[in-house]
Amino acid sequence: MIGDRGRTKGRGIMAKWHISRDGKQLDQMEQQDLQAAVTAGQVLASDLVWVSGMPDWKRVSDVPEIAGPVMAASFVPSPVSPVGVVNYQMPQSGTLMCTQTSLDSLRGTKPWVRFMGIMLFVIGGLCVVGGAVVLFSMAMMRSGSSRQQPWLIVILGLVYAIMALVYVVLGLYLNRYASSIAKVLTYRREDDLEAALESQRKFWRLAGMIVIIGFGLYFAFIGVVIVASMFKW
């Protein structure tokens, strides 16, 4: 029977090893390249490594097939846990592989996405205020001597309420998008990038539906006006 150490060793030769130093992930390496980096001093004994199949991160010095017996015997672990270990999450659905330019673009996009998300919340709040004003006007109309029918005011109130809901939902999607971008920049995980893209997809889908409905209502209004002018309603 092959022991745990033998299984880890055999698996590590073929798989990519993840390397973490002070909470920041370094380049992934195969076992042979990682051993050479340790020998050259590019990877330290206190650095953390993880490969698929390991239950948790380990110091390089605690992995004999990487560190070698000399380093493992000579390294004296510090009583203080390495900085950033708690803040770093072990990959669960794959480590994100992208260029630094892509990350810089996401980093520059995030504040504007957050700003627009907040502004949509503000606009939604203004729609709520506008709807309240319309409903107040309707109440005043009923109490006065005006002969105008209040159903137009009711429709306007419903329109304001629908607009407020739409703006709030759009703002929610944008804020989720910004939060997912922040996680991508911190943890470099594929599932966080997928969550960011999913929030973006929902935002643009809803925005597209609003544009289609807007065009439909516009042409419907034009049609009503034309028909009304033909029959002199």
C-alpha positions as CSV (number, residue, x, y, z in Angstrom):
1,M,0.0,0.0,0.0
2,I,1.3,3.4,-0.9
3,G,1.4,5.9,2.0
4,D,0.0,9.4,2.1
5,R,3.5,10.8,1.5
6,G,3.9,8.6,-1.6
7,R,0.5,9.6,-2.9
8,T,1.3,13.3,-2.4
9,K,4.7,13.0,-4.1
10,G,3.3,11.2,-7.1
11,R,0.5,13.6,-7.5
12,G,2.7,16.7,-7.1
13,I,5.1,15.6,-9.9
14,M,2.3,16.0,-12.5
15,A,0.2,18.7,-10.9
16,K,0.9,22.4,-10.4
17,W,1.9,23.5,-6.9
18,H,0.5,26.7,-5.5
19,I,2.9,28.9,-3.6
20,S,2.0,31.6,-1.1
21,R,4.2,34.2,0.6
22,D,2.8,36.7,3.2
23,G,-0.8,36.1,1.9
24,K,0.1,36.7,-1.8
25,Q,0.2,33.9,-4.3
26,L,3.3,33.4,-6.4
27,D,3.7,31.6,-9.7
28,Q,2.5,28.0,-9.9
29,M,5.2,25.4,-10.5
30,E,5.5,21.7,-11.2
31,Q,7.4,19.7,-8.5
32,Q,10.7,19.6,-10.4
33,D,10.7,23.3,-11.0
34,L,9.6,24.0,-7.4
35,Q,12.5,21.9,-6.1
36,A,14.9,23.9,-8.3
37,A,13.5,27.2,-7.0
38,V,13.9,26.0,-3.4
39,T,17.5,25.1,-4.1
40,A,18.2,28.4,-5.7
41,G,16.6,30.3,-2.8
42,Q,13.8,31.7,-4.9
43,V,11.2,29.8,-2.7
44,L,11.8,30.1,1.0
45,A,11.4,27.4,3.7
46,S,8.7,29.5,5.3
47,D,6.6,29.9,2.2
48,L,3.4,27.9,2.0
49,V,2.6,25.4,-0.7
50,W,-0.5,23.5,-1.7
51,V,-1.3,20.9,-4.5
52,S,-4.5,19.2,-5.4
53,G,-5.1,16.4,-2.8
54,M,-3.5,18.1,0.2
55,P,-6.0,18.9,3.0
56,D,-4.3,22.3,3.8
57,W,-1.4,24.6,3.0
58,K,2.0,23.5,4.4
59,R,5.3,25.2,4.8
60,V,7.9,24.2,2.3
61,S,10.1,22.9,5.1
62,D,7.2,20.5,6.1
63,V,7.1,18.9,2.7
64,P,10.2,16.7,2.4
65,E,9.7,15.9,-1.3
66,I,10.0,19.6,-2.0
67,A,12.3,20.9,0.7
68,G,14.6,17.9,0.9
69,P,15.8,16.3,4.1
70,V,18.6,18.9,4.7
71,M,16.2,22.0,4.7
72,A,13.5,20.1,6.6
73,A,16.0,19.2,9.4
74,S,17.6,22.7,9.6
75,F,14.5,24.8,9.5
76,V,13.2,26.0,12.9
77,P,9.6,27.1,12.6
78,S,8.7,30.5,14.0
79,P,6.1,30.5,16.9
80,V,4.2,33.2,15.1
81,S,2.0,32.2,12.2
82,P,3.1,33.6,8.8
83,V,1.5,36.9,7.9
84,G,-1.6,36.7,5.7
85,V,-2.3,32.9,6.0
86,V,-5.7,33.6,7.5
87,N,-6.7,36.0,4.7
88,Y,-5.7,33.7,1.9
89,Q,-8.2,31.1,0.7
90,M,-7.2,27.8,-0.8
91,P,-8.4,27.5,-4.4
92,Q,-11.7,25.5,-4.5
93,S,-12.6,25.8,-8.2
94,G,-9.3,26.6,-9.8
95,T,-6.8,29.5,-9.6
96,L,-7.5,32.4,-12.0
97,M,-4.9,32.7,-14.8
98,C,-4.9,36.2,-16.3
99,T,-2.5,38.9,-17.3
100,Q,-1.6,41.9,-15.1
101,T,-3.2,44.1,-17.7
102,S,-6.5,42.3,-17.2
103,L,-6.2,42.8,-13.4
104,D,-5.4,46.5,-13.8
105,S,-8.4,46.9,-16.0
106,L,-10.7,45.3,-13.4
107,R,-9.1,47.4,-10.7
108,G,-9.8,50.6,-12.7
109,T,-13.4,49.4,-13.5
110,K,-14.4,48.6,-9.9
111,P,-14.7,52.2,-8.5
112,W,-16.9,53.3,-11.5
113,V,-19.1,50.3,-11.2
114,R,-19.5,50.9,-7.5
115,F,-20.3,54.6,-8.2
116,M,-22.9,53.8,-10.8
117,G,-24.5,51.2,-8.5
118,I,-24.8,53.8,-5.7
119,M,-26.2,56.4,-8.1
120,L,-28.9,53.9,-9.3
121,F,-29.9,53.4,-5.7
122,V,-30.2,57.2,-5.4
123,I,-32.3,57.5,-8.5
124,G,-34.5,54.7,-7.3
125,G,-35.0,56.7,-4.0
126,L,-35.9,59.8,-6.0
127,C,-38.5,57.8,-7.9
128,V,-40.0,56.7,-4.6
129,V,-40.2,60.3,-3.5
130,G,-41.8,61.3,-6.8
131,G,-44.4,58.5,-6.5
132,A,-45.2,59.7,-3.0
133,V,-45.7,63.3,-4.3
134,V,-48.1,62.0,-7.0
135,L,-50.1,60.0,-4.5
136,F,-50.3,63.0,-2.3
137,S,-51.6,65.0,-5.2
138,M,-54.2,62.4,-5.9
139,A,-55.4,62.6,-2.3
140,M,-55.6,66.4,-2.5
141,M,-57.6,66.1,-5.8
142,R,-60.2,63.8,-4.2
143,S,-60.6,66.2,-1.3
144,G,-61.0,69.2,-3.6
145,S,-63.7,70.2,-6.0
146,S,-61.8,69.2,-9.2
147,R,-63.7,67.1,-11.6
148,Q,-60.6,65.4,-13.0
149,Q,-60.5,61.6,-12.8
150,P,-57.9,60.3,-10.4
151,W,-57.0,57.2,-12.5
152,L,-54.3,59.1,-14.4
153,I,-52.6,59.9,-11.1
154,V,-52.8,56.2,-10.0
155,I,-51.1,55.2,-13.3
156,L,-48.4,57.7,-12.8
157,G,-47.8,56.5,-9.2
158,L,-47.5,52.9,-10.5
159,V,-45.0,54.0,-13.1
160,Y,-42.9,55.7,-10.5
161,A,-43.0,52.6,-8.3
162,I,-41.9,50.4,-11.3
163,M,-39.1,52.7,-12.2
164,A,-37.9,52.7,-8.6
165,L,-37.8,48.9,-8.5
166,V,-36.0,48.7,-11.8
167,Y,-33.3,51.2,-10.7
168,V,-32.8,49.4,-7.4
169,V,-32.4,46.0,-9.1
170,L,-29.9,47.5,-11.6
171,G,-28.0,49.0,-8.7
172,L,-28.0,45.7,-6.9
173,Y,-26.4,43.9,-9.8
174,L,-23.7,46.6,-10.3
175,N,-22.8,46.5,-6.6
176,R,-22.6,42.7,-6.7
177,Y,-20.4,43.1,-9.8
178,A,-18.1,45.5,-7.9
179,S,-17.9,43.2,-4.9
180,S,-17.0,40.2,-7.1
181,I,-14.3,42.3,-8.8
182,A,-12.8,43.1,-5.4
183,K,-12.7,39.3,-4.5
184,V,-11.1,38.5,-7.9
185,L,-8.3,41.1,-7.2
186,T,-7.8,39.7,-3.7
187,Y,-8.0,35.9,-4.1
188,R,-7.5,35.3,-7.9
189,R,-10.2,32.6,-8.0
190,E,-12.2,31.5,-11.0
191,D,-15.5,31.3,-9.1
192,D,-15.2,34.9,-8.1
193,L,-14.6,35.9,-11.7
194,E,-17.6,33.8,-12.8
195,A,-19.8,35.6,-10.1
196,A,-18.6,39.0,-11.4
197,L,-19.5,38.1,-15.0
198,E,-22.9,36.6,-14.0
199,S,-23.8,39.9,-12.2
200,Q,-22.7,41.8,-15.2
201,R,-24.8,39.6,-17.5
202,K,-27.9,40.1,-15.4
203,F,-27.4,43.8,-15.4
204,W,-27.1,44.1,-19.2
205,R,-30.0,41.7,-19.7
206,L,-32.3,43.8,-17.6
207,A,-31.0,47.0,-19.2
208,G,-31.6,45.5,-22.7
209,M,-35.2,44.5,-21.7
210,I,-35.8,48.1,-20.5
211,V,-34.6,49.5,-23.8
212,I,-36.8,47.1,-25.8
213,I,-39.9,47.9,-23.6
214,G,-39.1,51.6,-24.0
215,F,-39.0,51.4,-27.7
216,G,-42.2,49.4,-27.7
217,L,-44.1,51.9,-25.6
218,Y,-42.7,54.8,-27.8
219,F,-44.0,53.3,-31.0
220,A,-47.2,52.3,-29.4
221,F,-47.8,55.9,-28.3
222,I,-47.0,57.2,-31.8
223,G,-49.5,54.7,-33.2
224,V,-52.2,55.8,-30.8
225,V,-51.6,59.5,-31.7
226,I,-51.8,58.7,-35.5
227,V,-55.0,56.7,-35.1
228,A,-56.5,59.4,-32.9
229,S,-55.7,62.1,-35.4
230,M,-57.2,60.1,-38.3
231,F,-60.5,59.5,-36.5
232,K,-60.5,62.9,-34.7
233,W,-60.9,61.4,-31.2
